[in-house]
Amino acid sequence: MRPARDDDFRSPARPKPGVALASVPCAVRTGQLTFTHRRGALISGHTTLGTIIERLGLTLLTVRAGSLDRARPVESTVLYDAADPPPVPAGAVVLAVGVSGDDDVAQLVRQVEASEASALIVREPVVVGADLERLATESGVVVLGLVRGASWMQVARMLEDRGSEGERLAAVSAADALDLFEVANSLSALLTTPVTIEDVSSRIVAFSADQADADDARKASVLGRQVPSKYNDPMVEAGVFRQLYAATAPIFVPSFVDGVRPRAAMPIRAGTEVMGSLWAIVDQPLGRLRASAMIEAASTAAIAMLRRRVAADSSRHMRTVVVTSLIDGGPTAVSMAGKMNRNISGGCILAVGVRNDPAADGATASAKLDRLANSLWMWLNPEIPDAVTAVVDNTAYAVIPAHGDRPPEMKQLRRLSEEFARRAGKCDEVVVAIGKHVAGVAEMRESRKEADLALRVLCTTPDLSQRVAIAADLQAHVLVMQLSDLMACENMALAGPIAVLRAYDEQHQAALEMTLRAWLDHFGDVATAAAALHVHKNTFRYRLGRVVGITGIDLGDAETRFHLMLQFRLGRT
């Protein structure tokens, strides 16, 4: 590994010193905000309340009165000023800044009802009386509560950010990451010190550009995108995070490990939910002005982190829809492939699971599968950028598309899958099944079916050491498993010589069934079979003679041996 360079600690961009932390270009005209923005104009046309809820998330907005019609169109956003009421166009979302109380909110609902506004957003807490609930229901103007701590200007900024759904899902995560880096850089410029933004797991989500001036603990955290435990654990034990998450202003954290400078830390909250924290390297507690800058930065970072969460949830939902449609095959898969605007001519399916998972039925297993699906996508993406992954029906799937007449390279898939299973399976025994290549998207169901059956074999066959398999290589195992399933469905028990031996053993405490099985497993090698059962060779020969005498089977007949071995396998599956 090369030595760390100053460039490793530089964030994507750094504004000039003195740049405001949360500036939104706008022009105020008679109380109505007309926004401009580098990515587009204010909400106008083809936007619905459902889109806004997805964009802001129900962690930021809560339905307080009325009914949310997700299909209702939204044409504009209006900032309401009670001293100078603005015109409210039809389809507007009204930001009721400073309006509180049941009577005042009800009065405003009456006013905007005449304009056919779509929604009214009011700062929490919102007291909803019978009159307000009735007005909101009858007028169709839903009243939404904005969580305390969220900035009106930031909400307006989020509402303006438009674009096609596909573009939004592709771009919002990167845009929000850039927003967080801008917050870190702006705060760093004001405090003249290196700054990081961390989530509640002490992962570094953004950092300022001047980390080359930081101490070794900060440099290690930025390089690894995670605060190392040797620095984090002492703070946990000292109760630093308990103090931090209860604070409403920056706290001073003295040096807790040799060589680590003191820090100023500020919690990042959305309402009462702690989403992370800001950390600045300082030598003494912050003064009033610098503390105010850190508080404002935390408010701005909270909005960006909420958007990242919403974007991640939306992106996960979209991937699930895509994968579900493709693996089902048929017209649905063809339609989805067309919407993806890619020349997909077929492909294959990978199915991923965990062998011997003790938490297979719990929430832990579900979270584990989500992590596996996300990790698998990250692992495949550099070599197969069109691959898409998601969890469907308690299985993590990857769709590997083919283009033109070029099928997926099975050697490549096996190599990638084996390395993924090895890396991801350090704590859990991850297994991967690779379905066959199909020549058309409509036939994807066949590849999924093969992958599902092979995955089940990998997960349920104790003597299988392999963790990755192409479905065709497990065909015999799959056939035995399907025969076992058929017997279970038909409520069929093992019959014939094996059933006779089993009954004899139960009555006489003998071991004749075990003897026959050992002889078959070791291809008639009496010495090896006897050693496996820890008995003398003569004892084994005597028992084998008893088997033939009781059942009348001919062990010299190949068909008889095959039938017996098949029944033993079915009884074990």
N, C-alpha and C positions, 0 to 999 in steps of 0.2 A: 504494500500500500504506500502511495506517495505521501510525503509530509504535507500537513495542512498548510494552505496558503491563505493570505488575506482575502483572496477572491472567494474562498469557501464560505466566508461569513458575511457576504454582501447579499442583501435582499434585492428583489427585482427592480426596485426604483426608490429613489430618495428625493423628496420634495425640497425646495429651498427652505432654509430656516424661516420660521415665522408663519408658515402656511397654516391656515385654520384646520382644526381637526375634523370638522364635519360641515364642510361647505357644500351647499347644493345650489347651483346656478338657477336663479329664478327671477321673475318680475312679478311684483304684487300689483294687481289692478283691481280696485274696488273690492278688496277682500278675496279675490279669486286668484289662485296661483296658476300661472302659465309657465310651465317648466321647460327648460332646455336641457339637453343632456348629450353626452358624446355618443350614446348608443341609440338615441331616438327621442321622440317627443312624448308628451304626456299621453296617458291612456286615451285612446279614441277609437271606437268602433271595434268589433270582433273580439271584445274582451267581455268576460262574464264574471258574475260574483264568484262562481266556482273557481275560476282562474285566479282571482284575487286571494281567495282563501288558501289555495294551494301555494301561491307565491309568498304570502305572509305567514301562513300556518295557524292552526288553532291554538298554538301556544302563545301567540301574540294577540289574536282576536278571538273573542268568545261571543256566541249568539246570546244576547241578553233578553230581547223581546222580539216577537214576531217569528216568522218562518223564513229560513234561508232557501231562496230559490236559486240554485246553482246555475241555472241556465239564463237567468235574467241578465240582459246586456248592461254593460257599463260604458258610458261615453266620455266621462270626464271626472276630474277630482276638484272639489271646491273646498277652500278653507273658509269656514264660517266665522264672521266677525259680528258679534251681537251689536256693537256700536255702529257698524256700517254694514248692514246685511247685504251680501252680494246677490246677484241673480243666480238662481239655481237651475241649470238646464235639465231637460229630461235625461234620465239615465245616469245622473251624477251620483258619485259617492261623496257625502258631505262629512268633512272632518270638523267635528263640533268642539273646537278648542275652547276651554274655559267654561263650557256648559256642563252644569251638574245639577243634581236634584231631580226628583221624579217629575215635578210640575214643569220645570224648565225644559227637560228633555221631551216631555209630552207636547209642550207648546211648539217646539221645533219640529217635531214629527208632523204636526198639523200644517206648519208652514211649507215644508218640503213635499208634503203629499200632493199639494196642488201642482207642483212642478214635475210630478211623476219621478222623483228621485229614486234611485235603486237601493241605497243604504245610508245609514247614519252611524258614524263611529264616534263614540263617547269615551272619555277616560274613565277607567275603573276607579273606585267602586261605583257601580250603577245600581241604584235602588229602583226596582221594577214593581210598581203598584198595578192594581187591576186596570186603572185607566190607561196607563202606558201600554200594557200588554194588549188591551183591546184595540187601541189606536194603531199599534204596529201591525197587528194581525189584519185589521180591516183595510188599512191603507196599502199594505204590501211593502212598506218601508221597514226593512229589518234593522234593528238596533244592535250594533256590535260594540262590545266593550274592549278597549285597548288596555293591555296590561300596564300597570304602573311601572315606570322606569324606562319605557320606550319613548323615543323622541318623535314628536309630530313631524318634524322635518324629515327625519329618516324614513318614517312611514310613507310620507308623500313621495320621497325619492324612490322607494321600492315600488310604489304604485305606478310610477311613470315608466319603469323598465319593462319594455315590451319586446315583441319579436315572435316568430313562430315558435310553437311548442318544442319542436325538435331542436331549434337553435338555442332556445333558452336552456334546455336540459344540458346541451353540450357546453354552453358558455358560462352558466351561472356559477358553477363551482370555481372555475378559474377567476371569474370576476370578483367573487367574494374573497377568494384567497388574496387577490391583489388589494382589495379593500383593507384587509387585515394588515398586510404589509405597509400600506399607506398610513394606517393608524399607528403602527409601530414606529415608522420613520418620522411621522409628524411629532409624536410624543418625544422621541429621541432628540429631535431638533429643539424642542422647547426645554427639555431637561438637560440637554447636552450630555447624555449618557446612554450607553447601550440598553435596549429594551427588548423583551420577548413577550409573546402572548402564548399562554399555555391553556390546555383544556384541563378538566378535572382529574385526568390521569397523568398530569405533568408531561404530556406530549407537547412539543413545540409546534404550534400551528402557524406562527409568523414571527419574524424578528427584524430588527432594524439593521441598517447597512453598516454600522460601525462596530461589529462584534470583534474585529481584530484588536480592539482596545480593551476587550473584556478579560476576565480572569479565566483560568483553566477550566473551572467548573462550567462556566457559560459556554466556552468554546466546545467542550465535550458534548454539552446538551444540544447545541445547534448542529454539530456534525452528525450526531446520532438521532436528531429530531425527538429526543426523549431525555429528561433529566435523569442521569444515572442514579441508581439506588443508593450508592455510597454518599451522595449529596442529599438525596430526597428523604431517606429514612430518618436521619437525625432530626429533620424538621417535623416529620410526622410524629416522632416520639416526643418532641418538645411541645407539641400542641400548636405549632405555627399555623397549620391549615385550619384548625378549629377556630383560632382567633381571626384568621383572615376571612373566612366565609361568614363570620358574624359581623364583620366590620362594614361601615358605610363610608369610610374614608381610607386613604392609604395608610398602611401600617409599616412600621420600621422593623426589619428583621436583622438583628445583629449577626456578625460573622459566626457561623455555627461549625465550621470545619477549617482547619488551618489552610491558609492560602486562598480562602474564599472571602470576597469582600461583602460588606453588608448590602442589603437590598431594601427597596421600597416596593410593596406589593399592594395591589388593589383588586378586589373581587369583580368579576364580570357577571352581571345579573340580568335576567329577563324576568321582571316581576320579582317573585320570591325564589325563582330557580337560579342556582349558581351554575354558570356555564363554563367558567374558567377563571383566569386571573392574568393581570399585567404585572411584569417584574422589571424593575429598573435598578441598575447598579448605582448605589449612592454611598456616601461616606457619613451622612447624618440624616435625621428625619427631614422630610420635605417641608418647605415653608408653605404659607397659605396659597400663593398663586400657583406654585408648582403642583401642589396637591389638587387644586381645582382643575388643572390641566389633565391630571391623571384620572380624575373622576369623569370628566367629559370624554376622555379617550375610552374609558371602560363602557360608557353608555353607547358610544359609536361601535365599539367592538362587539357588543351584545347583539346589535342588529345584524351585523355581518355574520356572526356565528349562528344566529337563528336562520338566516337565509341559507347558510351552508347545510344546516340540518334539513330544512325543507327541500333543498335541491337534492340532497342525498336520498331522502325518502321518495321523492318524485322519480329520480333516476332509477332507483331500485324497482319501483312499481313498473316503470316503462320497460326495464329489462325483463321483468317477470312476464309481462304481457307478450313481449317479442318471443321469448323462449317458449312459453306455453303454446303460442300459436304455431311456431315452427315444429316443435316436437310432436304435435298432434297430427301433422301431415294434412293431406287433403286440400280442399279449396281454401281453408283458413290459412294454411302455411303459404300457399301460393299468393294469397292476398297480402299477407304480411311481408313476404319477400319483395313484392312490388312496391309496398310503401317504404321499404328501406332504400329504394333507389339504387340497388346493387344488382349486378347480373349474377344472381345465385342460381346455379344449375344443379344443386344437390348438396351432398356433404355427408357428414356422419355425426353421431351423438356420443358424447362422453358422459358417463354417470359416475358420480363420486359419493362414497359413503364412508362410514367408520365401522371397523370390525370390533366386536366385543365392546361396544360402547355402553357403560353402566348407566348413562343418563339418556338412553335412547328415547325415552318417552317424555322427557321434561323440557322445560324452557331452556335449560342449558344446552340440550342437544340442538334445539332450533337455532340458537345463537351461534353454535359451533358450525352448523351447516351454512349459515349466512356468511360467516368468516371464511369458510372454505370456498364458497362460490366467489366471493370478492378476491380472495388470494389466487384462485385459479385463473380468473380473468387477468389479473396483473401478471401472472406467470406466463400465460399464453400470448398476451398482447404483443410483446416485442417481435415474436416470430409469426404469429397469426393474428394480425390486427383486426380482422373481421370477426373473430370469435366473440360470442356473447354468452354470458353465464347467468344463472339464476337458480333459486331453490323453488322446485315445483313438487308438490305431493311428497314432502319430506325427503327429497333427493336433490342433490346439487347437480345440475346439468350444464354442459357446455355444448353449444351448437358450433360445429366446425364447418363453415360453408365451403363449397367448391365453386369455382368460376370457370365457365366454358367447358372444355373437355379435360380439365386438369383436376383429378380427384385428390383428396387430402393424402398426404404422404404418411402411410401407416408407421413406417420406421421413425419418422419425426414425432408423430403423436405418442408412440410408445416411449421414446426417449424423454420427451417432455413430461409425460405422465409419471414415469418412474422417478424422475428427479423431483417432481412436485410431491409425490407420495412420500419420498424419503425426507424431504425438507419439512413438509407439513405434518408428518407423522412422527415427530420426535416424542410427542406426549400421547398421541392417539394413533392407532393403526389405520391410517387412511388407505383406502383401496379405490382403484379406478378401473372401470370397465369401458372398453371402446367398441361401439357398435359398428356394423358394416357400413361401407360407403354405398349410398343410393344415388342413382343418376338423376333424380328429380326431386324438387322440394316437396311435392305431394306425397312422396314415399318416405319422408323422414320418420314417420311413425314406425316403419319397420326397423330402422336403425335404433330408435329408442327402445323398442321391444327387446331387441337383442341385448342392448346395453343393460336394461333393467334385469333381465334374466341372469346375465353374466355377473352383474353386481351382487345379486342375491346369492349366487354361488360363492363368490369371494367372501361375502360377509358371514355365511352360515356353514361353510365347510371347514371344520377344525384342522384337518390335515393338509390344507392347501397353504403352502408357504408363500406363494407369489402374491403380490399386492397390486399388480397391474396385469391385465389380460385383454387381448382382443377376443371378442365374443366367440368367434369361430373356433378358437383354441379350447374353449370350454364346452363344446357342444355335447360331449358324452355326459359331463356333469349335469348339464342343463336337462338332458333327456331323462336322466335318473330322477332329478328333482321334480320334473313334470309328472313322471309316473307315480312318484310318492304323493304329489298333490292329488292326482286322480284317485289313488287309493283312499286318501283322507276324505275326499268329496263323496266317494261311494261307500264310505264307512267299511272298507275292506281291511281285514286283518291278514297277516301272513299265514299261509296254509301250506299243506304238504309236509315233506320230511322235516323242515325246520320247526314247524309247529309241533310235530310229534316229539322231536328231541327236547323242545322247550318244556312240554308237559312232563316228559320223563324226568328231566332234571329237577323240576319243582317237586316231584313226588319222591325221588330217591336221593336228592342233594348231590347229584352227579355233575359232571362238567362236559357232557357230550357235545352240546351245541358249540361251546367254546373250542373244543378239540377240532371239530369239523371246520370251523371258521379259520383257525390257525393253520390247518393243513392246506386249505385253499389259498390263504393269503401268502403262504410260503411255497406255493407251486409244488406241493407234495413232498417237500424236503423235511423228512421226519426229524432229523437232528435239530435243524433250525427252529421248526415249529415247537418241538419239545422244550428247547431252551427259552423260547418266548413265553411259554407257560410255566417255566421253572419246574418241570417234571422230568423224570428219567425217560430215555427213548423207549424203553420197553413198556413203561406205563402208558406212554402216548400211543404206542402201537396197539396195546390192549384196548384202550378207549376207542380208537378208530375202528377196531374190529366190532366193538359193541355198537357203534354208530351204524355200520353196514348191516349188522344183524337185526337191529331194531327197525330200521327204515326200509331195508331192502334196496337201497340205491346202488348204482353201479358207478363207482368213482373213476373207472376207466373210460367212461363215455364223456366226450367233450361237451355235448349238449347239456348233459346232466350237471356237469361242473359249472357251465355258464349260468344255467337257471339258478343254481344254488348261490353263486356269487352275486347275481342280480338281486335275489331276494334279501341277501344280507345287506347289500347297499341300500335297498329300499327301506329296510328296517332301521338303518342308521340315519337316513336323511331327515 
